[in-house]
């Protein structure tokens, strides 16, 4: 590695928090969450241990955890300033709220057609 490349990384400090060990740890966490999702989908729901209406919110929560880890570590958002984090997270929360409201409204329109 040349001194010029080392200086650029030292100036920006954008990869300070990510080491090989941390990347492997996050990848293992993501893999474990995915394994739990597969176990629920392939074994617990078909055998009736967990009903489908309980499994769906579990899938959503686990998927949100995976999204958090991907955004926080692999997209380096965890190492950014708080203002940038709020600039990304607040609109996403509003979009999620909008989707929930529109989903509720769509059920209302379906009920009117019946």
C-alpha positions as CSV (number, residue, x, y, z in Angstrom):
1,X,0.0,0.0,0.0
2,X,1.5,3.3,-1.0
3,X,1.8,6.2,1.4
4,X,-0.6,8.2,-0.7
5,X,-3.4,5.7,-0.1
6,X,-2.6,5.4,3.6
7,X,-2.8,9.2,3.9
8,X,-6.2,9.3,2.2
9,X,-7.6,6.7,4.6
10,X,-6.0,8.4,7.6
11,X,-7.5,11.8,6.6
12,X,-11.1,10.5,6.1
13,X,-11.1,7.9,8.8
14,X,-14.2,6.3,7.2
15,X,-13.3,2.7,7.9
16,X,-12.1,3.2,11.5
17,X,-14.8,1.1,13.0
18,X,-14.8,-1.9,10.6
19,X,-12.2,-4.5,11.1
20,X,-12.1,-8.0,9.6
21,X,-13.2,-9.4,13.0
22,X,-16.2,-7.1,13.1
23,X,-17.2,-7.9,9.5
24,X,-17.2,-11.6,10.3
25,X,-19.2,-11.0,13.5
26,X,-21.9,-9.0,11.7
27,X,-22.0,-11.6,8.9
28,X,-22.5,-14.4,11.5
29,X,-25.3,-12.4,13.2
30,X,-27.0,-11.9,9.8
31,X,-26.6,-15.6,9.0
32,X,-28.0,-16.6,12.4
33,X,-31.1,-14.4,11.9
34,X,-31.6,-15.9,8.5
35,X,-31.3,-19.4,9.9
36,X,-34.0,-18.6,12.5
37,X,-36.3,-17.3,9.7
38,X,-35.7,-20.5,7.8
39,X,-36.4,-22.7,10.8
40,X,-39.7,-20.8,11.4
41,X,-40.7,-21.0,7.8
42,X,-39.7,-24.6,7.0
43,X,-40.4,-26.4,10.3
44,X,-42.4,-24.5,12.9
45,X,-45.2,-23.1,10.7
46,X,-45.8,-26.2,8.6
47,X,-45.9,-28.4,11.8
48,X,-48.4,-26.0,13.5
49,X,-46.0,-25.1,16.3
50,X,-46.3,-21.4,15.4
51,X,-49.4,-20.2,13.5
52,X,-48.9,-18.2,10.4
53,X,-50.4,-15.0,11.8
54,X,-47.8,-15.1,14.6
55,X,-45.0,-16.0,12.3
56,X,-45.5,-13.0,9.9
57,X,-44.8,-10.3,12.6
58,X,-41.7,-12.4,13.7
59,X,-40.5,-12.3,10.1
60,X,-40.9,-8.6,9.9
61,X,-39.1,-7.9,13.2
62,X,-36.2,-10.2,12.2
63,X,-36.0,-8.6,8.7
64,X,-35.8,-5.2,10.4
65,X,-32.9,-6.4,12.5
66,X,-31.1,-7.6,9.4
67,X,-31.8,-4.3,7.7
68,X,-30.4,-2.4,10.7
69,X,-27.1,-4.4,10.6
70,X,-26.7,-4.0,6.9
71,X,-27.3,-0.3,7.0
72,X,-25.3,0.3,10.2
73,X,-22.2,-1.7,9.4
74,X,-21.9,-2.5,5.7
75,X,-23.2,1.0,4.6
76,X,-21.1,2.6,7.5
77,X,-24.1,4.5,8.8
78,X,-23.2,3.6,12.4
79,X,-19.9,5.6,12.0
80,X,-21.6,8.7,10.6
81,X,-22.7,11.9,12.4
82,X,-26.0,11.8,14.2
83,X,-27.5,14.5,11.9
84,X,-26.9,12.3,8.9
85,X,-28.5,9.3,10.7
86,X,-31.6,11.3,11.5
87,X,-31.7,12.7,8.0
88,X,-32.0,9.1,6.7
89,X,-34.0,7.4,9.5
90,X,-36.8,10.0,10.0
91,X,-38.0,9.9,6.4
92,X,-37.9,6.1,6.4
93,X,-40.1,6.1,9.5
94,X,-42.6,8.5,7.8
95,X,-42.6,6.2,4.7
96,X,-43.3,3.2,6.9
97,X,-46.1,5.1,8.6
98,X,-47.5,6.1,5.3
99,X,-47.5,2.5,4.1
100,X,-49.4,1.4,7.3
101,X,-52.0,4.1,6.8
102,X,-52.5,3.3,3.1
103,X,-52.7,-0.4,3.9
104,X,-55.4,0.3,6.5
105,X,-57.2,2.6,4.0
106,X,-57.1,-0.1,1.3
107,X,-58.9,-2.5,3.5
108,X,-61.6,0.1,4.0
109,X,-62.1,0.4,0.3
110,X,-62.1,-3.4,-0.1
111,X,-64.8,-3.6,2.6
112,X,-66.9,-1.0,0.7
113,X,-66.8,-3.0,-2.5
114,X,-68.2,-6.1,-0.8
